[in-house]
Amino acid sequence: MLAGVQGIIGEVVASLCIQVADAHHVEDIIYIGTTLEDNELLQQIIESYTVLKLKKPIFLDHHGYSGAIGALLEYTK
């Protein structure tokens, strides 16, 4: 059941990002956020749907440190 919920969430996130990328004529999409850290299933779902729509998904190594607070926490370690 949880895998199904992740599937729905992954497809919705990818769909929205693909629509924005199309509107701005962008081929590469960078996905960030702590939800993606250590969540290979969600990354695979997002990646497969993004590739299916002819876009290139990019996942950063430290997803959770992309925002201001995450960057500050990483910097102060």
N, CA, C, O and CB atoms as a CASP TS submission, in Angstrom:
PFRMAT TS
TARGET T0000
AUTHOR 0000-0000-0000
METHOD Language model
MODEL 1
PARENT N/A
ATOM      1  N   MET     1       0.826  -1.188   0.000  1.00  0.00           N
ATOM      2  CA  MET     1       0.000   0.000   0.000  1.00  0.00           C
ATOM      3  C   MET     1       0.876   1.260   0.000  1.00  0.00           C
ATOM      4  O   MET     1       0.599   2.228  -0.709  1.00  0.00           O
ATOM      5  CB  MET     1      -0.942  -0.006   1.212  1.00  0.00           C
ATOM      6  N   LEU     2       1.936   1.222   0.812  1.00  0.00           N
ATOM      7  CA  LEU     2       2.829   2.375   0.884  1.00  0.00           C
ATOM      8  C   LEU     2       3.536   2.599  -0.452  1.00  0.00           C
ATOM      9  O   LEU     2       3.733   3.741  -0.867  1.00  0.00           O
ATOM     10  CB  LEU     2       3.861   2.185   2.005  1.00  0.00           C
ATOM     11  N   ALA     3       3.917   1.512  -1.125  1.00  0.00           N
ATOM     12  CA  ALA     3       4.560   1.639  -2.438  1.00  0.00           C
ATOM     13  C   ALA     3       3.598   2.274  -3.441  1.00  0.00           C
ATOM     14  O   ALA     3       4.025   3.038  -4.306  1.00  0.00           O
ATOM     15  CB  ALA     3       5.034   0.255  -2.951  1.00  0.00           C
ATOM     16  N   GLY     4       2.328   1.971  -3.337  1.00  0.00           N
ATOM     17  CA  GLY     4       1.329   2.574  -4.214  1.00  0.00           C
ATOM     18  C   GLY     4       1.192   4.070  -3.976  1.00  0.00           C
ATOM     19  O   GLY     4       1.074   4.847  -4.923  1.00  0.00           O
ATOM     20  N   VAL     5       1.208   4.470  -2.717  1.00  0.00           N
ATOM     21  CA  VAL     5       1.133   5.900  -2.383  1.00  0.00           C
ATOM     22  C   VAL     5       2.370   6.618  -2.903  1.00  0.00           C
ATOM     23  O   VAL     5       2.267   7.711  -3.460  1.00  0.00           O
ATOM     24  CB  VAL     5       0.994   6.105  -0.850  1.00  0.00           C
ATOM     25  N   GLN     6       3.540   6.010  -2.723  1.00  0.00           N
ATOM     26  CA  GLN     6       4.762   6.615  -3.251  1.00  0.00           C
ATOM     27  C   GLN     6       4.700   6.728  -4.769  1.00  0.00           C
ATOM     28  O   GLN     6       5.183   7.707  -5.339  1.00  0.00           O
ATOM     29  CB  GLN     6       5.990   5.796  -2.833  1.00  0.00           C
ATOM     30  N   GLY     7       4.110   5.735  -5.424  1.00  0.00           N
ATOM     31  CA  GLY     7       3.966   5.774  -6.872  1.00  0.00           C
ATOM     32  C   GLY     7       3.129   6.951  -7.318  1.00  0.00           C
ATOM     33  O   GLY     7       3.487   7.651  -8.265  1.00  0.00           O
ATOM     34  N   ILE     8       2.014   7.172  -6.638  1.00  0.00           N
ATOM     35  CA  ILE     8       1.136   8.299  -6.973  1.00  0.00           C
ATOM     36  C   ILE     8       1.858   9.623  -6.742  1.00  0.00           C
ATOM     37  O   ILE     8       1.819  10.516  -7.589  1.00  0.00           O
ATOM     38  CB  ILE     8      -0.163   8.245  -6.137  1.00  0.00           C
ATOM     39  N   ILE     9       2.510   9.743  -5.598  1.00  0.00           N
ATOM     40  CA  ILE     9       3.232  10.980  -5.273  1.00  0.00           C
ATOM     41  C   ILE     9       4.346  11.232  -6.284  1.00  0.00           C
ATOM     42  O   ILE     9       4.503  12.353  -6.769  1.00  0.00           O
ATOM     43  CB  ILE     9       3.817  10.909  -3.844  1.00  0.00           C
ATOM     44  N   GLY    10       5.112  10.203  -6.600  1.00  0.00           N
ATOM     45  CA  GLY    10       6.199  10.340  -7.556  1.00  0.00           C
ATOM     46  C   GLY    10       5.724  10.784  -8.929  1.00  0.00           C
ATOM     47  O   GLY    10       6.347  11.645  -9.551  1.00  0.00           O
ATOM     48  N   GLU    11       4.637  10.212  -9.406  1.00  0.00           N
ATOM     49  CA  GLU    11       4.105  10.579 -10.712  1.00  0.00           C
ATOM     50  C   GLU    11       3.547  11.997 -10.727  1.00  0.00           C
ATOM     51  O   GLU    11       3.694  12.708 -11.721  1.00  0.00           O
ATOM     52  CB  GLU    11       3.029   9.601 -11.125  1.00  0.00           C
ATOM     53  N   VAL    12       2.913  12.413  -9.645  1.00  0.00           N
ATOM     54  CA  VAL    12       2.384  13.779  -9.575  1.00  0.00           C
ATOM     55  C   VAL    12       3.526  14.793  -9.554  1.00  0.00           C
ATOM     56  O   VAL    12       3.489  15.789 -10.277  1.00  0.00           O
ATOM     57  CB  VAL    12       1.491  13.954  -8.325  1.00  0.00           C
ATOM     58  N   VAL    13       4.537  14.540  -8.726  1.00  0.00           N
ATOM     59  CA  VAL    13       5.686  15.445  -8.659  1.00  0.00           C
ATOM     60  C   VAL    13       6.364  15.530 -10.022  1.00  0.00           C
ATOM     61  O   VAL    13       6.651  16.625 -10.507  1.00  0.00           O
ATOM     62  CB  VAL    13       6.694  14.975  -7.584  1.00  0.00           C
ATOM     63  N   ALA    14       6.617  14.389 -10.636  1.00  0.00           N
ATOM     64  CA  ALA    14       7.267  14.377 -11.944  1.00  0.00           C
ATOM     65  C   ALA    14       6.405  15.080 -12.988  1.00  0.00           C
ATOM     66  O   ALA    14       6.926  15.836 -13.808  1.00  0.00           O
ATOM     67  CB  ALA    14       7.561  12.939 -12.381  1.00  0.00           C
ATOM     68  N   SER    15       5.106  14.843 -12.972  1.00  0.00           N
ATOM     69  CA  SER    15       4.203  15.477 -13.949  1.00  0.00           C
ATOM     70  C   SER    15       4.239  16.997 -13.847  1.00  0.00           C
ATOM     71  O   SER    15       4.315  17.692 -14.860  1.00  0.00           O
ATOM     72  CB  SER    15       2.767  14.982 -13.747  1.00  0.00           C
ATOM     73  N   LEU    16       4.184  17.505 -12.630  1.00  0.00           N
ATOM     74  CA  LEU    16       4.229  18.958 -12.443  1.00  0.00           C
ATOM     75  C   LEU    16       5.565  19.536 -12.905  1.00  0.00           C
ATOM     76  O   LEU    16       5.606  20.581 -13.554  1.00  0.00           O
ATOM     77  CB  LEU    16       3.986  19.312 -10.970  1.00  0.00           C
ATOM     78  N   CYS    17       6.648  18.853 -12.569  1.00  0.00           N
ATOM     79  CA  CYS    17       7.973  19.337 -12.973  1.00  0.00           C
ATOM     80  C   CYS    17       8.140  19.291 -14.490  1.00  0.00           C
ATOM     81  O   CYS    17       8.745  20.190 -15.076  1.00  0.00           O
ATOM     82  CB  CYS    17       9.074  18.505 -12.299  1.00  0.00           C
ATOM     83  N   ILE    18       7.616  18.264 -15.118  1.00  0.00           N
ATOM     84  CA  ILE    18       7.694  18.138 -16.575  1.00  0.00           C
ATOM     85  C   ILE    18       6.897  19.241 -17.253  1.00  0.00           C
ATOM     86  O   ILE    18       7.345  19.794 -18.258  1.00  0.00           O
ATOM     87  CB  ILE    18       7.182  16.763 -17.028  1.00  0.00           C
ATOM     88  N   GLN    19       5.733  19.570 -16.726  1.00  0.00           N
ATOM     89  CA  GLN    19       4.922  20.657 -17.296  1.00  0.00           C
ATOM     90  C   GLN    19       5.658  21.987 -17.218  1.00  0.00           C
ATOM     91  O   GLN    19       5.652  22.759 -18.177  1.00  0.00           O
ATOM     92  CB  GLN    19       3.573  20.763 -16.567  1.00  0.00           C
ATOM     93  N   VAL    20       6.289  22.257 -16.086  1.00  0.00           N
ATOM     94  CA  VAL    20       7.040  23.502 -15.935  1.00  0.00           C
ATOM     95  C   VAL    20       8.250  23.500 -16.873  1.00  0.00           C
ATOM     96  O   VAL    20       8.551  24.514 -17.505  1.00  0.00           O
ATOM     97  CB  VAL    20       7.492  23.693 -14.464  1.00  0.00           C
ATOM     98  N   ALA    21       8.937  22.369 -16.962  1.00  0.00           N
ATOM     99  CA  ALA    21      10.096  22.269 -17.859  1.00  0.00           C
ATOM    100  C   ALA    21       9.679  22.495 -19.310  1.00  0.00           C
ATOM    101  O   ALA    21      10.382  23.177 -20.056  1.00  0.00           O
ATOM    102  CB  ALA    21      10.778  20.892 -17.712  1.00  0.00           C
ATOM    103  N   ASP    22       8.554  21.935 -19.714  1.00  0.00           N
ATOM    104  CA  ASP    22       8.049  22.144 -21.075  1.00  0.00           C
ATOM    105  C   ASP    22       7.728  23.611 -21.326  1.00  0.00           C
ATOM    106  O   ASP    22       8.032  24.145 -22.393  1.00  0.00           O
ATOM    107  CB  ASP    22       6.802  21.289 -21.320  1.00  0.00           C
ATOM    108  N   ALA    23       7.121  24.255 -20.352  1.00  0.00           N
ATOM    109  CA  ALA    23       6.742  25.665 -20.503  1.00  0.00           C
ATOM    110  C   ALA    23       7.963  26.567 -20.663  1.00  0.00           C
ATOM    111  O   ALA    23       7.888  27.619 -21.298  1.00  0.00           O
ATOM    112  CB  ALA    23       5.918  26.120 -19.299  1.00  0.00           C
ATOM    113  N   HIS    24       9.082  26.150 -20.085  1.00  0.00           N
ATOM    114  CA  HIS    24      10.302  26.957 -20.135  1.00  0.00           C
ATOM    115  C   HIS    24      11.357  26.367 -21.082  1.00  0.00           C
ATOM    116  O   HIS    24      12.502  26.818 -21.105  1.00  0.00           O
ATOM    117  CB  HIS    24      10.888  27.092 -18.737  1.00  0.00           C
ATOM    118  N   HIS    25      10.961  25.368 -21.853  1.00  0.00           N
ATOM    119  CA  HIS    25      11.840  24.730 -22.844  1.00  0.00           C
ATOM    120  C   HIS    25      13.145  24.218 -22.211  1.00  0.00           C
ATOM    121  O   HIS    25      14.239  24.483 -22.708  1.00  0.00           O
ATOM    122  CB  HIS    25      12.165  25.721 -23.972  1.00  0.00           C
ATOM    123  N   VAL    26      12.998  23.483 -21.111  1.00  0.00           N
ATOM    124  CA  VAL    26      14.129  22.935 -20.362  1.00  0.00           C
ATOM    125  C   VAL    26      14.085  21.408 -20.473  1.00  0.00           C
ATOM    126  O   VAL    26      13.016  20.805 -20.385  1.00  0.00           O
ATOM    127  CB  VAL    26      14.095  23.395 -18.857  1.00  0.00           C
ATOM    128  N   GLU    27      15.246  20.795 -20.664  1.00  0.00           N
ATOM    129  CA  GLU    27      15.311  19.338 -20.794  1.00  0.00           C
ATOM    130  C   GLU    27      15.742  18.641 -19.499  1.00  0.00           C
ATOM    131  O   GLU    27      15.333  17.508 -19.242  1.00  0.00           O
ATOM    132  CB  GLU    27      16.268  18.968 -21.907  1.00  0.00           C
ATOM    133  N   ASP    28      16.562  19.309 -18.684  1.00  0.00           N
ATOM    134  CA  ASP    28      17.054  18.725 -17.437  1.00  0.00           C
ATOM    135  C   ASP    28      16.195  19.187 -16.264  1.00  0.00           C
ATOM    136  O   ASP    28      15.869  20.369 -16.152  1.00  0.00           O
ATOM    137  CB  ASP    28      18.532  19.105 -17.202  1.00  0.00           C
ATOM    138  N   ILE    29      15.832  18.250 -15.392  1.00  0.00           N
ATOM    139  CA  ILE    29      15.039  18.571 -14.203  1.00  0.00           C
ATOM    140  C   ILE    29      15.817  18.100 -12.976  1.00  0.00           C
ATOM    141  O   ILE    29      16.177  16.928 -12.875  1.00  0.00           O
ATOM    142  CB  ILE    29      13.611  17.903 -14.263  1.00  0.00           C
ATOM    143  N   ILE    30      16.072  19.015 -12.052  1.00  0.00           N
ATOM    144  CA  ILE    30      16.791  18.690 -10.823  1.00  0.00           C
ATOM    145  C   ILE    30      15.762  18.484  -9.710  1.00  0.00           C
ATOM    146  O   ILE    30      14.976  19.381  -9.404  1.00  0.00           O
ATOM    147  CB  ILE    30      17.820  19.819 -10.445  1.00  0.00           C
ATOM    148  N   TYR    31      15.778  17.308  -9.120  1.00  0.00           N
ATOM    149  CA  TYR    31      14.869  16.981  -8.021  1.00  0.00           C
ATOM    150  C   TYR    31      15.640  17.063  -6.708  1.00  0.00           C
ATOM    151  O   TYR    31      16.723  16.492  -6.582  1.00  0.00           O
ATOM    152  CB  TYR    31      14.239  15.561  -8.210  1.00  0.00           C
ATOM    153  N   ILE    32      15.081  17.775  -5.731  1.00  0.00           N
ATOM    154  CA  ILE    32      15.737  17.949  -4.441  1.00  0.00           C
ATOM    155  C   ILE    32      14.740  17.708  -3.310  1.00  0.00           C
ATOM    156  O   ILE    32      13.531  17.643  -3.537  1.00  0.00           O
ATOM    157  CB  ILE    32      16.354  19.360  -4.329  1.00  0.00           C
ATOM    158  N   GLY    33      15.254  17.580  -2.105  1.00  0.00           N
ATOM    159  CA  GLY    33      14.405  17.455  -0.924  1.00  0.00           C
ATOM    160  C   GLY    33      14.798  16.268  -0.073  1.00  0.00           C
ATOM    161  O   GLY    33      15.287  15.261  -0.586  1.00  0.00           O
ATOM    162  N   THR    34      14.590  16.380   1.203  1.00  0.00           N
ATOM    163  CA  THR    34      14.966  15.306   2.122  1.00  0.00           C
ATOM    164  C   THR    34      14.129  14.044   1.912  1.00  0.00           C
ATOM    165  O   THR    34      14.551  12.954   2.297  1.00  0.00           O
ATOM    166  CB  THR    34      14.826  15.780   3.557  1.00  0.00           C
ATOM    167  N   THR    35      12.960  14.180   1.312  1.00  0.00           N
ATOM    168  CA  THR    35      12.117  13.017   1.044  1.00  0.00           C
ATOM    169  C   THR    35      12.816  12.039   0.106  1.00  0.00           C
ATOM    170  O   THR    35      12.559  10.836   0.151  1.00  0.00           O
ATOM    171  CB  THR    35      10.778  13.455   0.446  1.00  0.00           C
ATOM    172  N   LEU    36      13.693  12.555  -0.737  1.00  0.00           N
ATOM    173  CA  LEU    36      14.387  11.697  -1.697  1.00  0.00           C
ATOM    174  C   LEU    36      15.604  10.997  -1.109  1.00  0.00           C
ATOM    175  O   LEU    36      16.084  10.015  -1.675  1.00  0.00           O
ATOM    176  CB  LEU    36      14.808  12.508  -2.887  1.00  0.00           C
ATOM    177  N   GLU    37      16.110  11.486   0.018  1.00  0.00           N
ATOM    178  CA  GLU    37      17.287  10.869   0.624  1.00  0.00           C
ATOM    179  C   GLU    37      16.960   9.457   1.105  1.00  0.00           C
ATOM    180  O   GLU    37      15.988   9.236   1.827  1.00  0.00           O
ATOM    181  CB  GLU    37      17.806  11.727   1.795  1.00  0.00           C
ATOM    182  N   ASP    38      17.797   8.512   0.687  1.00  0.00           N
ATOM    183  CA  ASP    38      17.634   7.104   1.069  1.00  0.00           C
ATOM    184  C   ASP    38      16.270   6.543   0.688  1.00  0.00           C
ATOM    185  O   ASP    38      15.786   5.610   1.330  1.00  0.00           O
ATOM    186  CB  ASP    38      17.843   6.948   2.558  1.00  0.00           C
ATOM    187  N   ASN    39      15.649   7.092  -0.338  1.00  0.00           N
ATOM    188  CA  ASN    39      14.349   6.604  -0.808  1.00  0.00           C
ATOM    189  C   ASN    39      14.492   6.226  -2.283  1.00  0.00           C
ATOM    190  O   ASN    39      14.047   6.949  -3.175  1.00  0.00           O
ATOM    191  CB  ASN    39      13.217   7.688  -0.604  1.00  0.00           C
ATOM    192  N   GLU    40      15.122   5.081  -2.511  1.00  0.00           N
ATOM    193  CA  GLU    40      15.400   4.651  -3.870  1.00  0.00           C
ATOM    194  C   GLU    40      14.129   4.394  -4.676  1.00  0.00           C
ATOM    195  O   GLU    40      14.097   4.645  -5.881  1.00  0.00           O
ATOM    196  CB  GLU    40      16.248   3.409  -3.846  1.00  0.00           C
ATOM    197  N   LEU    41      13.090   3.899  -4.023  1.00  0.00           N
ATOM    198  CA  LEU    41      11.839   3.626  -4.728  1.00  0.00           C
ATOM    199  C   LEU    41      11.254   4.910  -5.315  1.00  0.00           C
ATOM    200  O   LEU    41      10.877   4.943  -6.487  1.00  0.00           O
ATOM    201  CB  LEU    41      10.823   2.965  -3.783  1.00  0.00           C
ATOM    202  N   LEU    42      11.179   5.953  -4.513  1.00  0.00           N
ATOM    203  CA  LEU    42      10.626   7.218  -4.991  1.00  0.00           C
ATOM    204  C   LEU    42      11.504   7.806  -6.098  1.00  0.00           C
ATOM    205  O   LEU    42      10.992   8.342  -7.081  1.00  0.00           O
ATOM    206  CB  LEU    42      10.489   8.221  -3.827  1.00  0.00           C
ATOM    207  N   GLN    43      12.811   7.705  -5.940  1.00  0.00           N
ATOM    208  CA  GLN    43      13.714   8.189  -6.982  1.00  0.00           C
ATOM    209  C   GLN    43      13.516   7.415  -8.286  1.00  0.00           C
ATOM    210  O   GLN    43      13.519   8.008  -9.366  1.00  0.00           O
ATOM    211  CB  GLN    43      15.172   8.076  -6.518  1.00  0.00           C
ATOM    212  N   GLN    44      13.346   6.107  -8.192  1.00  0.00           N
ATOM    213  CA  GLN    44      13.137   5.292  -9.390  1.00  0.00           C
ATOM    214  C   GLN    44      11.829   5.641 -10.085  1.00  0.00           C
ATOM    215  O   GLN    44      11.771   5.694 -11.314  1.00  0.00           O
ATOM    216  CB  GLN    44      13.152   3.811  -9.030  1.00  0.00           C
ATOM    217  N   ILE    45      10.798   5.875  -9.319  1.00  0.00           N
ATOM    218  CA  ILE    45       9.493   6.234  -9.888  1.00  0.00           C
ATOM    219  C   ILE    45       9.587   7.566 -10.618  1.00  0.00           C
ATOM    220  O   ILE    45       9.141   7.695 -11.758  1.00  0.00           O
ATOM    221  CB  ILE    45       8.413   6.304  -8.783  1.00  0.00           C
ATOM    222  N   ILE    46      10.168   8.549  -9.952  1.00  0.00           N
ATOM    223  CA  ILE    46      10.312   9.875 -10.560  1.00  0.00           C
ATOM    224  C   ILE    46      11.202   9.797 -11.797  1.00  0.00           C
ATOM    225  O   ILE    46      10.897  10.396 -12.829  1.00  0.00           O
ATOM    226  CB  ILE    46      10.897  10.882  -9.542  1.00  0.00           C
ATOM    227  N   GLU    47      12.298   9.060 -11.688  1.00  0.00           N
ATOM    228  CA  GLU    47      13.224   8.944 -12.813  1.00  0.00           C
ATOM    229  C   GLU    47      12.564   8.276 -14.022  1.00  0.00           C
ATOM    230  O   GLU    47      12.694   8.760 -15.146  1.00  0.00           O
ATOM    231  CB  GLU    47      14.462   8.155 -12.392  1.00  0.00           C
ATOM    232  N   SER    48      11.866   7.178 -13.796  1.00  0.00           N
ATOM    233  CA  SER    48      11.262   6.460 -14.917  1.00  0.00           C
ATOM    234  C   SER    48      10.191   7.290 -15.613  1.00  0.00           C
ATOM    235  O   SER    48      10.094   7.276 -16.840  1.00  0.00           O
ATOM    236  CB  SER    48      10.666   5.149 -14.439  1.00  0.00           C
ATOM    237  N   TYR    49       9.390   8.008 -14.841  1.00  0.00           N
ATOM    238  CA  TYR    49       8.341   8.833 -15.444  1.00  0.00           C
ATOM    239  C   TYR    49       8.941  10.023 -16.183  1.00  0.00           C
ATOM    240  O   TYR    49       8.443  10.409 -17.241  1.00  0.00           O
ATOM    241  CB  TYR    49       7.358   9.322 -14.371  1.00  0.00           C
ATOM    242  N   THR    50      10.005  10.608 -15.638  1.00  0.00           N
ATOM    243  CA  THR    50      10.663  11.752 -16.273  1.00  0.00           C
ATOM    244  C   THR    50      11.308  11.335 -17.585  1.00  0.00           C
ATOM    245  O   THR    50      11.191  12.041 -18.587  1.00  0.00           O
ATOM    246  CB  THR    50      11.716  12.363 -15.336  1.00  0.00           C
ATOM    247  N   VAL    51      11.987  10.195 -17.587  1.00  0.00           N
ATOM    248  CA  VAL    51      12.621   9.683 -18.811  1.00  0.00           C
ATOM    249  C   VAL    51      11.561   9.323 -19.850  1.00  0.00           C
ATOM    250  O   VAL    51      11.753   9.549 -21.044  1.00  0.00           O
ATOM    251  CB  VAL    51      13.502   8.447 -18.495  1.00  0.00           C
ATOM    252  N   LEU    52      10.453   8.769 -19.395  1.00  0.00           N
ATOM    253  CA  LEU    52       9.348   8.420 -20.291  1.00  0.00           C
ATOM    254  C   LEU    52       8.855   9.651 -21.060  1.00  0.00           C
ATOM    255  O   LEU    52       8.443   9.549 -22.215  1.00  0.00           O
ATOM    256  CB  LEU    52       8.187   7.794 -19.492  1.00  0.00           C
ATOM    257  N   LYS    53       8.904  10.804 -20.406  1.00  0.00           N
ATOM    258  CA  LYS    53       8.445  12.053 -21.029  1.00  0.00           C
ATOM    259  C   LYS    53       9.593  12.816 -21.692  1.00  0.00           C
ATOM    260  O   LYS    53       9.486  14.011 -21.966  1.00  0.00           O
ATOM    261  CB  LYS    53       7.770  12.944 -19.985  1.00  0.00           C
ATOM    262  N   LEU    54      10.707  12.092 -21.949  1.00  0.00           N
ATOM    263  CA  LEU    54      11.853  12.619 -22.704  1.00  0.00           C
ATOM    264  C   LEU    54      12.575  13.784 -22.022  1.00  0.00           C
ATOM    265  O   LEU    54      13.063  14.697 -22.687  1.00  0.00           O
ATOM    266  CB  LEU    54      11.392  13.062 -24.058  1.00  0.00           C
ATOM    267  N   LYS    55      12.636  13.741 -20.712  1.00  0.00           N
ATOM    268  CA  LYS    55      13.393  14.723 -19.934  1.00  0.00           C
ATOM    269  C   LYS    55      14.511  13.989 -19.200  1.00  0.00           C
ATOM    270  O   LYS    55      14.472  12.766 -19.065  1.00  0.00           O
ATOM    271  CB  LYS    55      12.465  15.495 -18.926  1.00  0.00           C
ATOM    272  N   LYS    56      15.503  14.736 -18.727  1.00  0.00           N
ATOM    273  CA  LYS    56      16.627  14.137 -17.999  1.00  0.00           C
ATOM    274  C   LYS    56      16.515  14.476 -16.516  1.00  0.00           C
ATOM    275  O   LYS    56      16.647  15.640 -16.137  1.00  0.00           O
ATOM    276  CB  LYS    56      17.988  14.633 -18.570  1.00  0.00           C
ATOM    277  N   PRO    57      16.271  13.464 -15.665  1.00  0.00           N
ATOM    278  CA  PRO    57      16.204  13.717 -14.220  1.00  0.00           C
ATOM    279  C   PRO    57      17.596  13.783 -13.606  1.00  0.00           C
ATOM    280  O   PRO    57      18.482  13.011 -13.973  1.00  0.00           O
ATOM    281  CB  PRO    57      15.379  12.629 -13.524  1.00  0.00           C
ATOM    282  N   ILE    58      17.782  14.703 -12.676  1.00  0.00           N
ATOM    283  CA  ILE    58      19.039  14.841 -11.957  1.00  0.00           C
ATOM    284  C   ILE    58      18.713  14.849 -10.464  1.00  0.00           C
ATOM    285  O   ILE    58      17.864  15.614 -10.006  1.00  0.00           O
ATOM    286  CB  ILE    58      19.813  16.145 -12.387  1.00  0.00           C
ATOM    287  N   PHE    59      19.402  13.984  -9.712  1.00  0.00           N
ATOM    288  CA  PHE    59      19.226  13.920  -8.262  1.00  0.00           C
ATOM    289  C   PHE    59      20.541  14.334  -7.610  1.00  0.00           C
ATOM    290  O   PHE    59      21.582  13.736  -7.881  1.00  0.00           O
ATOM    291  CB  PHE    59      18.788  12.483  -7.798  1.00  0.00           C
ATOM    292  N   LEU    60      20.500  15.340  -6.762  1.00  0.00           N
ATOM    293  CA  LEU    60      21.700  15.805  -6.077  1.00  0.00           C
ATOM    294  C   LEU    60      22.088  14.833  -4.968  1.00  0.00           C
ATOM    295  O   LEU    60      21.236  14.118  -4.439  1.00  0.00           O
ATOM    296  CB  LEU    60      21.484  17.215  -5.502  1.00  0.00           C
ATOM    297  N   ASP    61      23.381  14.805  -4.614  1.00  0.00           N
ATOM    298  CA  ASP    61      23.856  13.889  -3.577  1.00  0.00           C
ATOM    299  C   ASP    61      23.266  14.203  -2.205  1.00  0.00           C
ATOM    300  O   ASP    61      22.863  13.292  -1.482  1.00  0.00           O
ATOM    301  CB  ASP    61      25.367  13.937  -3.502  1.00  0.00           C
ATOM    302  N   HIS    62      23.212  15.462  -1.847  1.00  0.00           N
ATOM    303  CA  HIS    62      22.689  15.868  -0.535  1.00  0.00           C
ATOM    304  C   HIS    62      21.413  16.670  -0.743  1.00  0.00           C
ATOM    305  O   HIS    62      21.416  17.899  -0.678  1.00  0.00           O
ATOM    306  CB  HIS    62      23.744  16.705   0.265  1.00  0.00           C
ATOM    307  N   HIS    63      20.323  15.955  -0.993  1.00  0.00           N
ATOM    308  CA  HIS    63      19.039  16.585  -1.310  1.00  0.00           C
ATOM    309  C   HIS    63      18.574  17.548  -0.233  1.00  0.00           C
ATOM    310  O   HIS    63      18.043  18.615  -0.541  1.00  0.00           O
ATOM    311  CB  HIS    63      17.988  15.530  -1.521  1.00  0.00           C
ATOM    312  N   GLY    64      18.766  17.184   1.014  1.00  0.00           N
ATOM    313  CA  GLY    64      18.232  17.958   2.120  1.00  0.00           C
ATOM    314  C   GLY    64      18.948  19.265   2.387  1.00  0.00           C
ATOM    315  O   GLY    64      18.480  20.075   3.186  1.00  0.00           O
ATOM    316  N   TYR    65      20.074  19.480   1.729  1.00  0.00           N
ATOM    317  CA  TYR    65      20.842  20.686   1.982  1.00  0.00           C
ATOM    318  C   TYR    65      20.695  21.701   0.858  1.00  0.00           C
ATOM    319  O   TYR    65      21.556  22.562   0.678  1.00  0.00           O
ATOM    320  CB  TYR    65      22.298  20.342   2.175  1.00  0.00           C
ATOM    321  N   SER    66      19.630  21.606   0.117  1.00  0.00           N
ATOM    322  CA  SER    66      19.419  22.509  -1.019  1.00  0.00           C
ATOM    323  C   SER    66      18.757  23.820  -0.611  1.00  0.00           C
ATOM    324  O   SER    66      18.943  24.833  -1.285  1.00  0.00           O
ATOM    325  CB  SER    66      18.575  21.825  -2.072  1.00  0.00           C
ATOM    326  N   GLY    67      18.009  23.824   0.450  1.00  0.00           N
ATOM    327  CA  GLY    67      17.355  25.037   0.919  1.00  0.00           C
ATOM    328  C   GLY    67      18.252  25.825   1.858  1.00  0.00           C
ATOM    329  O   GLY    67      19.343  25.374   2.206  1.00  0.00           O
ATOM    330  N   ALA    68      17.807  26.969   2.256  1.00  0.00           N
ATOM    331  CA  ALA    68      18.604  27.855   3.096  1.00  0.00           C
ATOM    332  C   ALA    68      18.917  27.232   4.459  1.00  0.00           C
ATOM    333  O   ALA    68      20.058  27.290   4.915  1.00  0.00           O
ATOM    334  CB  ALA    68      17.879  29.176   3.287  1.00  0.00           C
ATOM    335  N   ILE    69      17.928  26.646   5.102  1.00  0.00           N
ATOM    336  CA  ILE    69      18.146  26.069   6.431  1.00  0.00           C
ATOM    337  C   ILE    69      19.044  24.836   6.325  1.00  0.00           C
ATOM    338  O   ILE    69      19.938  24.650   7.151  1.00  0.00           O
ATOM    339  CB  ILE    69      16.795  25.699   7.097  1.00  0.00           C
ATOM    340  N   GLY    70      18.814  24.003   5.326  1.00  0.00           N
ATOM    341  CA  GLY    70      19.660  22.824   5.141  1.00  0.00           C
ATOM    342  C   GLY    70      21.099  23.200   4.853  1.00  0.00           C
ATOM    343  O   GLY    70      22.021  22.565   5.366  1.00  0.00           O
ATOM    344  N   ALA    71      21.302  24.222   4.040  1.00  0.00           N
ATOM    345  CA  ALA    71      22.656  24.684   3.727  1.00  0.00           C
ATOM    346  C   ALA    71      23.332  25.226   4.992  1.00  0.00           C
ATOM    347  O   ALA    71      24.513  24.972   5.228  1.00  0.00           O
ATOM    348  CB  ALA    71      22.620  25.776   2.621  1.00  0.00           C
ATOM    349  N   LEU    72      22.580  25.965   5.794  1.00  0.00           N
ATOM    350  CA  LEU    72      23.128  26.494   7.043  1.00  0.00           C
ATOM    351  C   LEU    72      23.524  25.359   7.982  1.00  0.00           C
ATOM    352  O   LEU    72      24.593  25.402   8.591  1.00  0.00           O
ATOM    353  CB  LEU    72      22.110  27.421   7.729  1.00  0.00           C
ATOM    354  N   LEU    73      22.672  24.350   8.102  1.00  0.00           N
ATOM    355  CA  LEU    73      22.977  23.215   8.981  1.00  0.00           C
ATOM    356  C   LEU    73      24.207  22.465   8.495  1.00  0.00           C
ATOM    357  O   LEU    73      25.033  22.044   9.305  1.00  0.00           O
ATOM    358  CB  LEU    73      21.780  22.260   9.063  1.00  0.00           C
ATOM    359  N   GLU    74      24.340  22.290   7.189  1.00  0.00           N
ATOM    360  CA  GLU    74      25.503  21.609   6.631  1.00  0.00           C
ATOM    361  C   GLU    74      26.765  22.444   6.835  1.00  0.00           C
ATOM    362  O   GLU    74      27.833  21.905   7.123  1.00  0.00           O
ATOM    363  CB  GLU    74      25.290  21.319   5.136  1.00  0.00           C
ATOM    364  N   TYR    75      26.639  23.740   6.686  1.00  0.00           N
ATOM    365  CA  TYR    75      27.786  24.638   6.809  1.00  0.00           C
ATOM    366  C   TYR    75      28.304  24.693   8.247  1.00  0.00           C
ATOM    367  O   TYR    75      29.508  24.833   8.464  1.00  0.00           O
ATOM    368  CB  TYR    75      27.409  26.042   6.334  1.00  0.00           C
ATOM    369  N   THR    76      27.416  24.586   9.221  1.00  0.00           N
ATOM    370  CA  THR    76      27.803  24.724  10.623  1.00  0.00           C
ATOM    371  C   THR    76      28.266  23.404  11.244  1.00  0.00           C
ATOM    372  O   THR    76      28.566  23.361  12.437  1.00  0.00           O
ATOM    373  CB  THR    76      26.642  25.278  11.417  1.00  0.00           C
ATOM    374  N   LYS    77      28.330  22.334  10.460  1.00  0.00           N
ATOM    375  CA  LYS    77      28.796  21.047  11.003  1.00  0.00           C
ATOM    376  C   LYS    77      30.261  21.081  11.309  1.00  0.00           C
ATOM    377  O   LYS    77      30.818  20.086  11.772  1.00  0.00           O
ATOM    378  CB  LYS    77      28.509  19.917  10.038  1.00  0.00           C
TER
END
